[in-house]
């Protein structure tokens, strides 16, 4: 029947870390790569994979960057760091569950397409007025809940998903009535 005490956001716990820009986020990925070779950066889109691979190659020589579609449960025991959210939470949660992750770590930039849908530029303006630097990280359960809520709103609008190579293209094609 009714379960009033059930967590609204069941699934694998997500821990978001948010920077003002994708460039600042990529810089953090380079620092993580220098600090430890056990990090595996996971991208949902081909374009993101290519961009991060090129960025790391130019700065630290090599990075461990893979596509989410190439992961499997047999890869267990590795530290996965997702470098973007997939627009649909259900798809993210399925992979997190399939991989047996106790918690999913996701890095975000406020200039990414997901955040552009919900006023990321306004948040950047507020952060700048508060005196935050571009390379400072914002991470809190409230941020993660807001992202999850945004993903739910997107999923309500997308009836049939078309897969794409980039997040920009994904939003353009799958939310074309919103443009």
C-alpha positions as MATLAB code, in Angstrom:
seq = 'XXXXXXXXXXXXXXXXXXXXXXXXXXXXXXXXXXXXXXXXXXXXXXXXXXXXXXXXXXXXXXXXXXXXXXXXXXXXXXXXXXXXXXXXXXXXXXXXXXXXXXXXXXXXXXXXXXXXXXXXXXXXXXXXXXXXXXXXXXXXXXXXXXXXXXXXXXXXXXXXXXXXXXXXXXXXXXXXXXX';
ca = [
       0.000    0.000    0.000;
       1.421    3.424    0.917;
       4.901    3.785    2.289;
       5.227    7.280    3.698;
       8.673    6.604    5.148;
      10.342    5.320    1.998;
      13.247    7.433    0.788;
      12.149    9.416   -2.255;
      15.561    9.035   -3.872;
      16.298    5.343   -3.532;
      19.203    3.859   -5.387;
      22.959    4.164   -5.218;
      24.064    7.214   -3.227;
      25.567    9.902   -5.432;
      28.264   12.286   -4.257;
      28.498   15.361   -6.500;
      31.434   17.760   -6.687;
      30.682   20.894   -8.687;
      33.048   23.488  -10.179;
      32.135   26.756  -11.870;
      33.377   25.515  -15.235;
      34.267   22.392  -17.136;
      37.826   23.727  -17.525;
      38.207   23.876  -13.732;
      36.779   20.352  -13.474;
      39.248   19.064  -16.091;
      42.054   20.709  -14.075;
      40.917   18.762  -11.012;
      40.960   15.547  -13.083;
      44.571   16.287  -14.075;
      45.517   16.784  -10.398;
      43.804   13.507   -9.463;
      45.653   11.696  -12.255;
      49.001   13.040  -11.021;
      48.160   12.054   -7.444;
      47.029    8.499   -8.190;
      46.831    6.197  -11.174;
      43.943    4.244   -9.615;
      41.297    6.773  -10.746;
      39.224    5.765  -13.731;
      37.314    8.673  -15.225;
      33.995    7.605  -16.710;
      32.227    9.572  -19.446;
      28.671    9.075  -20.675;
      29.268   10.713  -24.059;
      31.898   10.157  -26.783;
      32.600   13.892  -27.058;
      33.308   14.172  -23.330;
      35.578   11.111  -23.528;
      37.545   12.647  -26.395;
      37.806   16.081  -24.725;
      39.029   14.724  -21.386;
      41.443   12.278  -23.038;
      42.990   15.122  -25.062;
      43.087   17.428  -22.026;
      44.882   14.871  -19.855;
      47.262   13.835  -22.653;
      48.379   17.463  -23.059;
      48.902   18.016  -19.311;
      49.823   14.762  -17.600;
      50.674   12.422  -20.449;
      47.990    9.829  -19.952;
      44.797    9.392  -18.024;
      42.488    6.502  -17.418;
      39.361    7.625  -19.320;
      36.613    5.205  -20.365;
      33.082    5.339  -21.715;
      30.270    4.244  -19.405;
      29.086    1.854  -22.100;
      32.429    0.002  -21.880;
      32.192   -0.754  -18.147;
      31.131   -4.072  -16.687;
      30.773   -5.588  -13.244;
      33.941   -7.603  -13.863;
      35.920   -4.349  -13.623;
      35.251   -4.309   -9.850;
      37.648   -2.959   -7.271;
      38.479    0.187   -9.225;
      37.783    3.780   -8.239;
      35.290    5.090  -10.779;
      34.847    8.835  -11.005;
      32.071    9.917  -13.341;
      32.921   13.204  -15.047;
      29.357   14.119  -15.971;
      25.802   13.165  -15.213;
      23.663   11.354  -17.710;
      20.528   13.467  -18.265;
      18.236   10.602  -17.222;
      18.724    9.446  -13.625;
      17.232    6.014  -14.305;
      20.033    5.167  -16.756;
      22.712    6.396  -14.339;
      21.279    4.426  -11.459;
      21.069    1.249  -13.542;
      24.792    1.405  -14.335;
      25.726    2.287  -10.737;
      23.702   -0.711   -9.537;
      25.050   -3.042  -12.238;
      28.610   -2.097  -11.221;
      27.791   -2.794   -7.574;
      28.896    0.689   -6.491;
      28.194    1.581   -2.855;
      28.455    5.252   -3.850;
      28.921    7.033   -7.178;
      31.253   10.030   -7.368;
      30.301   12.563  -10.052;
      32.245   15.663  -11.091;
      30.292   18.523  -12.659;
      30.846   21.957  -14.185;
      28.127   24.591  -14.009;
      28.649   25.419  -17.695;
      27.634   21.903  -18.777;
      24.382   21.375  -20.721;
      22.566   19.745  -17.771;
      23.114   22.856  -15.653;
      22.323   25.221  -18.528;
      18.816   23.751  -18.501;
      18.336   24.982  -14.943;
      20.195   28.304  -14.719;
      23.796   27.261  -14.131;
      25.009   30.685  -15.274;
      22.999   32.357  -12.499;
      24.618   30.074   -9.924;
      28.077   30.965  -11.284;
      27.224   34.680  -10.906;
      26.208   34.143   -7.278;
      29.372   32.142   -6.566;
      31.536   34.880   -8.104;
      29.770   37.570   -6.047;
      30.474   35.492   -2.945;
      34.165   35.624   -3.847;
      34.633   31.992   -4.805;
      37.463   31.064   -7.147;
      36.823   29.010  -10.281;
      38.774   26.060   -8.925;
      36.824   25.827   -5.647;
      34.497   22.861   -5.247;
      30.893   22.853   -4.102;
      29.652   19.583   -2.696;
      26.629   19.011   -0.487;
      23.649   16.661   -0.269;
      21.401   19.587   -1.242;
      23.338   19.967   -4.525;
      22.959   16.262   -5.255;
      19.217   16.399   -4.510;
      18.811   19.408   -6.827;
      20.603   17.566   -9.639;
      18.455   14.470   -9.090;
      15.323   16.625   -9.184;
      16.509   18.216  -12.444;
      17.077   14.747  -13.930;
      13.541   13.714  -12.927;
      12.107   16.829  -14.604;
      14.022   16.009  -17.767;
      12.814   12.393  -17.741;
       9.211   13.610  -17.507;
       9.737   15.515  -20.773;
      11.581   12.776  -22.676;
       9.204   10.068  -23.852;
      11.513    8.355  -26.352;
      15.234    8.942  -25.930;
      17.612    9.330  -28.862;
      21.230    8.468  -27.990;
      23.850   11.007  -29.114;
      27.609   11.583  -29.077;
      27.547   14.753  -26.967;
      25.462   16.157  -24.119;
      24.744   19.316  -26.130;
      23.337   17.226  -28.964;
      21.381   15.069  -26.478;
      19.539   18.084  -25.098;
      19.007   19.588  -28.541;
      17.445   16.383  -29.911;
      15.638   15.001  -26.864;
      14.270   18.315  -25.563;
      13.735   19.976  -28.951;
      10.246   21.195  -27.977;
      11.904   23.151  -25.132;
      14.129   25.215  -27.478;
];
